[in-house]
Amino acid sequence: MKAAITTTAKYLPEEVLTNKDLERILDTNDEWITTRTGIRERRILRDPKKATAYMATEVANSLLEKRGISADEIDLIIVATMTPDMIFPSTACLVQGNIGATNAWGFDLSAACSGFVYGLHTGAQFIESGNCKKVMVIGADKMSSILDYEDRTTAILFGDGAGGVILEAAKEDGYGVLDARLYSDGLNGPNHLLMSGGGSLHPASHETVDQRMHFIRQDGRQVFKAAVTAMADVAVEMMERNGLTSDTIDWLVPHQANQRIMHATAERMGLPEEKVMMNIQNYGNTTAGTIPICLAELDEQKKIQTGSNLVLVSFGAGYTWGGVYVRWQ
């Protein structure tokens, strides 16, 4: 039996950082940001005592409440993140402890912006194998913690946020997570989008701090070029592998990296704009949080129902990318 998404939830911090706010600290303007990215504002978790685990825990508690179950019914917690509270222990262990999921085990998954898609496919395998009955998959990132607000090429793009789902066995055949194709390119990707400081190669030191190595850096031109091709290719692959057409797809749910990338992907699929889930204007790029936040909003707005066909696609540092086909239960 396939794994189905039975519950969705999201968490966004209350503080809003608008393009106008960024104009005051960066050599940029609202029109430039909006035209090139589609972003108008993003959310920031300003409290220094709250980080990724806090947001993931808020999502986890919402999932439990919506599903009407207790934490001890969860078997596995997967947290996709590139901004863990600390290198170890895992964010998943922190979430497990915060919600009291005494019967669960958990781990973090690092695939940058593709983290949730990787995590969804991974979690589905535990349901399909019969090893788990209820799996939480959460994508969460506090991107403001690794942004250089003197770098206008990255500071304008990202926001903080989290979203997640509960996976359970589908009630009948033909529903749930039906297909996935995941990719990575460690030959060409690593040098174009990365944070070089803080790992075992360049542990924190006065030198790494002085050289601002603990902030995200990207070659925007190269990343954009790779993302446009990869996301569109895997989206079309999902269509061809599963006999889907632009008429039978209800929603494209893309990673919210850039409005132009999402439009290009939809165009390759022959999808009209009204079938593309897009909230980048409100939240920016929340990395692993974008797709589950989109799913939660579609669910909240009752824009998906039993039988809806969804294609989820992502692209991130690594490079990593992938697509997942879901028929909503």
Buried (B, 14 or more C-beta within 10 A) or exposed (E): BBBBBBBBBBBBBEEBBEBEBBBEEBEBEBEBBBEBBBBBBBBBBEEEEBBBBBBBBBBBBBBBEBBEBEBEBBBBBBBBBBBBBEEEBBBBBBBBBBBEBEBBEBBBBBBBBBBBBBBBBBBBBBBBEEEBBBBBBBBBBBBBBBBBBEBBBBBBBBBBBBBBBBBBBBEEEEBBBBBBBBBBEEEEBEEBBBBBBBEEEBEEEEEBEEEEBBBBBBBBEBBBEBBBBBBBBBBBBBBEBBEBEEEEBBBBBBBBBBBBBBBBBBEBBEBEEEBBBBBBBBBBBBBBBBBBBBBBBBBEEEEBEEEBBBBBBBBBBBBBBBBBBBBBB
